[in-house]
Amino acid sequence: MNNVRGIWVAIFATAGLVVAALAGALFWLGGLHPALAVAAGVGAGAGFVGLALTVANFVMRPES
């Protein structure tokens, strides 16, 4: 992961954007106010990116 760390961050950020858009759309279709749906989507996307980076860091960390 050391050589391509930036690529992985870009992949996770793009996937987070997709998660945020889908979550926001689902909340909006569920009847939530559009501003709250956007906020919920952003929260879902940020949570996904944080989790993905944490898991990648754990998996790629050398054993000591």
C-alpha positions in Angstrom: 0.0 0.0 0.0 3.0 2.3 0.4 3.5 2.8 -3.3 -0.1 3.4 -4.2 -1.5 5.0 -1.0 -2.9 8.0 -2.9 -4.7 5.7 -5.4 -6.4 3.8 -2.5 -7.5 7.1 -0.9 -8.9 8.2 -4.2 -10.8 4.9 -4.6 -12.2 5.1 -1.1 -13.2 8.8 -1.5 -15.0 7.9 -4.8 -16.8 5.0 -3.2 -17.7 7.2 -0.3 -19.2 9.7 -2.7 -21.3 6.9 -4.2 -22.4 5.8 -0.7 -23.3 9.3 0.3 -25.4 9.9 -2.9 -27.2 6.6 -2.5 -27.9 7.1 1.3 -29.1 10.7 0.7 -31.4 9.5 -2.1 -32.8 6.7 0.0 -33.4 9.1 2.9 -35.1 11.6 0.6 -37.3 8.9 -1.0 -38.2 7.8 2.5 -39.7 11.2 3.2 -37.0 13.1 5.0 -36.6 16.8 4.3 -34.0 17.3 1.5 -31.5 19.2 3.7 -31.6 16.4 6.3 -31.3 13.8 3.6 -28.1 15.5 2.4 -26.7 15.7 5.9 -27.5 12.0 6.5 -25.8 11.1 3.2 -22.7 13.1 4.0 -22.6 11.3 7.4 -22.9 7.9 5.7 -20.2 8.8 3.2 -17.8 10.1 5.8 -18.4 7.0 8.0 -17.7 4.7 5.0 -14.5 6.5 4.1 -13.3 6.5 7.7 -14.0 2.8 8.1 -12.4 1.9 4.8 -9.2 3.8 5.7 -9.1 2.2 9.1 -9.5 -1.3 7.7 -6.8 -0.6 5.0 -4.4 0.7 7.6 -5.0 -2.4 9.8 -4.6 -4.8 6.9 -1.5 -3.2 5.4 0.3 -2.6 8.7 3.4 -4.8 9.0 3.4 -7.3 11.8 5.7 -6.7 14.6 
